[in-house]
């Protein structure tokens, strides 16, 4: 913004990972850790930035009434509405919402994402850029934790990727996703050391016609 330029701030000033923008007291953490020796550590809100992680000059810069802390605290869906006039940001937020990630905040730490969330997040650049290079996507139960509506959204995006020439391989137990598969490989008969054998292969209709085996039921 013009205000940021007038203050001599750069893009790096709006990151709490570098000294140019982060609070010097808590070093961008938003809290101070107190070592209690034999007890669990205590985390106290930083008195300098009040938990907002940035230096005061950075927090004073606002865009439509919101500073960088406010925007990082927004959910993906709220951010998409806030930046609706920015086609790039709005499209990214829309794709994230379709992947069932609309509830996470913009400033959410990647290390705090679940395995399924992290897998789905990696789809965004491929969908956004429409990569022409054919890729094989491997997923380990991407529907874990998803609402039924979000599973339908995920399947729509899977169909889009397949239409672009990509292939998708999923380890999955969700019946809705299994029913949408082109080909199923049923491994078992149990888990761990009691599994690992190919029990049956075929299309979803092949499995529904044959009621033998666990998946047949």
C-alpha positions in Angstrom: 0.0 0.0 0.0 1.0 3.7 -0.3 1.1 3.9 3.5 3.6 1.0 3.7 5.8 2.5 1.0 5.7 5.9 2.8 6.9 4.2 6.0 9.8 2.5 4.1 8.4 -1.0 4.5 9.1 -3.8 2.1 7.4 -7.2 1.4 9.6 -8.9 4.0 8.4 -6.4 6.6 5.0 -8.3 6.6 6.5 -11.6 7.6 7.1 -12.6 11.2 9.8 -15.0 10.1 12.3 -12.2 9.4 13.7 -9.4 11.7 12.4 -6.7 9.4 8.9 -7.3 10.4 8.6 -9.5 13.5 8.3 -8.3 17.1 11.9 -8.1 18.5 10.8 -9.1 22.0 9.1 -12.4 21.2 10.9 -12.8 17.8 7.6 -13.3 16.0 6.2 -16.0 18.2 3.5 -13.9 19.9 4.4 -15.3 23.3 7.3 -15.7 25.7 8.2 -19.2 26.9 9.0 -19.5 30.6 11.1 -22.5 31.6 9.6 -24.0 34.7 12.4 -26.5 35.0 10.7 -29.6 36.5 7.2 -28.5 35.5 5.7 -27.9 32.0 6.8 -24.7 30.3 4.5 -21.7 30.6 3.7 -19.5 27.6 2.8 -15.9 28.3 1.5 -13.5 25.7 4.1 -11.0 24.6 3.5 -7.6 26.3 5.1 -5.8 23.4 3.0 -7.0 20.4 0.1 -8.4 22.5 0.4 -11.7 20.7 0.2 -10.1 17.2 3.8 -11.1 16.4 4.7 -8.0 14.3 6.4 -4.6 15.0 4.2 -1.7 15.7 4.9 0.2 12.4 3.9 -2.9 10.5 0.6 -3.3 12.4 -0.2 0.3 11.8 -0.5 -0.3 8.1 -4.0 -1.2 7.1 -5.8 -2.3 4.0 -9.5 -1.6 4.0 -9.4 -1.3 7.8 -7.4 -4.5 8.4 -3.8 -4.9 9.4 -1.6 -7.9 8.5 -2.5 -9.6 11.8 -6.2 -9.3 11.1 -5.8 -10.8 7.7 -3.7 -13.7 8.8 -6.4 -14.4 11.4 -9.1 -14.7 8.7 -10.4 -18.0 7.6 -9.8 -18.9 4.0 -13.5 -18.3 3.2 -13.4 -14.9 4.9 -10.2 -14.0 3.0 -11.8 -14.9 -0.3 -14.7 -12.5 0.4 -12.3 -9.8 1.6 -10.2 -10.0 -1.5 -13.0 -10.7 -3.9 -11.8 -8.0 -6.3 -8.3 -9.6 -6.5 -8.9 -12.5 -9.0 -5.8 -14.4 -8.1 -6.3 -14.4 -4.3 -10.0 -15.0 -4.7 -9.4 -18.0 -7.0 -6.9 -19.6 -4.6 -9.3 -19.2 -1.7 -12.1 -20.7 -3.7 -10.0 -23.8 -4.6 -8.9 -24.2 -0.9 -12.6 -24.1 0.1 -13.4 -26.7 -2.5 -10.7 -28.9 -1.0 -12.4 -28.6 2.4 -9.8 -26.2 3.7 -12.0 -23.1 4.0 -12.1 -23.3 7.8 -8.3 -22.9 8.3 -6.8 -19.4 8.9 -4.5 -17.7 6.4 -1.7 -17.7 9.1 -2.2 -21.4 10.0 1.1 -23.1 10.5 1.8 -25.8 8.0 3.2 -28.0 10.7 -0.2 -28.0 12.4 -2.1 -29.4 9.4 -3.3 -32.9 9.5 -1.9 -35.4 7.0 -5.1 -35.2 4.9 -5.1 -31.4 4.9 -1.5 -31.2 3.8 -2.1 -33.6 1.0 -5.0 -31.6 -0.3 -3.1 -28.4 0.0 -0.5 -29.7 -2.5 -3.3 -29.9 -5.1 -3.8 -26.1 -5.3 -0.9 -25.2 -7.7 -1.8 -28.0 -10.0 -5.4 -26.9 -10.2 -4.6 -23.2 -10.4 -1.9 -23.5 -13.1 -3.5 -26.2 -15.1 -0.2 -28.0 -15.5 0.2 -29.7 -18.9 2.7 -32.2 -17.5 0.9 -35.4 -16.7 1.4 -36.4 -13.1 0.6 -39.3 -10.8 -0.9 -38.1 -7.5 -0.7 -40.5 -4.5 -3.0 -39.9 -1.6 -3.3 -41.6 1.8 -6.9 -41.3 2.9 -7.5 -37.7 1.8 -11.1 -37.8 3.0 -10.1 -38.1 6.7 -12.0 -35.5 8.7 -14.0 -34.2 5.8 -17.7 -33.4 5.8 -19.8 -35.3 3.3 -20.2 -32.1 1.3 -16.5 -31.5 1.2 -15.9 -35.1 0.0 -18.2 -34.3 -3.0 -16.1 -31.1 -3.7 -12.9 -33.2 -3.5 -14.2 -35.7 -6.0 -15.1 -32.8 -8.4 -11.5 -31.6 -8.2 -10.2 -35.2 -8.7 -12.4 -35.4 -11.8 -10.9 -32.1 -13.1 -7.3 -33.4 -12.6 -8.1 -36.6 -14.4 -9.7 -34.6 -17.3 -6.4 -32.8 -17.6 -4.5 -36.1 -18.1 -3.4 -36.7 -14.6 -3.8 -40.0 -12.7 -4.8 -40.4 -9.0 -4.1 -43.4 -6.7 -5.7 -43.4 -3.3 -5.5 -45.5 -0.2 -9.0 -45.1 1.1 -11.8 -46.6 3.2 -14.5 -44.0 2.4 -17.2 -45.8 0.4 -18.2 -42.6 -1.5 -14.7 -42.2 -2.9 -14.3 -45.9 -3.5 -17.5 -45.9 -5.5 -16.2 -43.1 -7.7 -13.0 -45.0 -8.6 -12.2 -46.4 -12.0 -10.5 -49.4 -10.6 -10.3 -50.9 -7.1 -7.5 -53.1 -5.6 -8.8 -54.7 -2.4 -5.9 -55.6 -0.1 -6.2 -57.8 3.0 -7.7 -59.9 4.4 -6.8 -58.0 7.6 -4.4 -55.3 8.5 -0.7 -55.3 9.5 1.0 -58.7 9.3 -2.3 -60.3 8.5 -2.7 -58.3 5.3 -0.8 -57.5 2.2 -2.5 -59.9 -0.2 -4.6 -58.8 -3.2 -8.0 -60.1 -2.4 -9.9 -58.8 -5.4 -9.6 -56.2 -8.2 -12.1 -54.7 -10.6 -14.5 -51.8 -11.1 -17.0 -50.7 -8.4 -19.8 -52.6 -10.3 -17.6 -55.8 -10.2 -17.6 -55.5 -6.4 -21.3 -54.9 -6.0 -22.1 -57.9 -8.2 -20.0 -60.2 -6.0 -20.9 -60.0 -2.3 -18.0 -62.2 -1.2 -15.3 -60.5 0.9 -15.5 -57.5 3.2 -15.8 -54.9 0.4 -18.4 -56.9 -1.4 -20.8 -56.4 1.5 
